[in-house]
Amino acid sequence: MVDFRTKKLLSEKTIEEHKYIMQTIGFNTFSDFFSEQECEYFKERLHNAVKNYIPVGTDRSVKDQYLLHDLMVNDLSFAKTLEDARIQQVIAPLLGEAWVMYAYTSSSLPPHGNNYGSRIHVDSPRFIFNYPTNVGLLWALDDFTVENGATKLLPASHHSPNLPTEEFFEKHAKQVTCKKGTLLVFNARVWHRAGNNESDGWRHSLTMNVCRPYMKQRMDWVRFIPTSIAGQLNDQARRIIGYDTRLPSSLDEFFVADDKRLYKSNQE
Ligand SMILES: O=C(O)CCC(=O)C(=O)O
C-alpha cells in the first residue's frame, strides 16, 4: 500500500505559480507526483478492474467501460490517494480549504481505441465567469504521448461558455504529453478531450473531479464507500469523501455539540 502521507510538500513558489496558471491558462502539470513503482502498482490494479468490469445494462454503462466509477469502493489503495497533502495544497487555493470529491474515476484508452472522454467536453455544466466550481485531476499512470492519446486541452477556454468547433479545437488545443507519474490539474470548464490511442498498448490514468463543499456530489460517497475502507483513512481523505458535509436526518442529529455536527460550519 502506498503511504501518501510521507510525500514532500510542494513549495510556496510552486503553489503561487500554479494559482496564476490556473486563473489564466486553466490547466497545469506537476511531474513526479507518483513514482514509477507507484504507477505500476496502480496500473496493475486498474487494469484488472477494467478487465473485470461488467456493464449494468444501460448505454452509459457501456460507454463508461474505460471510465470506472467505483475504484475506491472496492479497493482501499485508491482511497489512500486522498490522503496526499499535496492535493490539498493544489486544490485549496482554487476551491477553498473544505473542497470535496464530486467523482473519482479512471480514464483508460485501449490499444487502437478511445473512450467516452474522447469527445470535446467540459466536466462541469455551469459557467460562472472567474469562479471555478469544479476542478479536474488526472494522474498519468503511463507516459502520455501523441501516439497513445495524451489529453488535449484548449488553453484559457474556461473563460468562454461556448463549445468550440472541432476544427477550432484541433487547431488551438495543446496536447499535454508527459511522463508517467505526472499530475494534470485543470479547471473543469476547460474544453478538453482524450486523444486517440494509435499504439499497441493501453494508456491508463486515474482521474478525480472535485467541487465546492456546499455542492452535491455525483454519488453519496459516504454511503457508497464501505466503512471498512473509509474507517482506515485520515481526516483529510474522509473530509474529501464528504464526512464533514453530511445532512442530519433527525432533530437528534441536528441538535448536537459543534464537534459532533454532521455538516460542519464554514463550508464556503
Ligand atoms: O483521459 C483523458 O485524456 C481525458 C479524461 C477526461 O476527459 C476527463 O477526465 O474528463
The ligand as an ORCA input file, in Angstrom:
! r2SCAN-3c Opt
* xyz 0 1
  O      -8.252     10.567    -20.461
  C      -8.080     11.700    -20.848
  O      -7.096     12.018    -21.527
  C      -9.109     12.773    -20.568
  C     -10.008     12.437    -19.440
  C     -11.231     13.286    -19.446
  O     -11.707     13.713    -20.458
  C     -11.868     13.632    -18.182
  O     -11.396     13.221    -17.121
  O     -12.866     14.361    -18.227
*
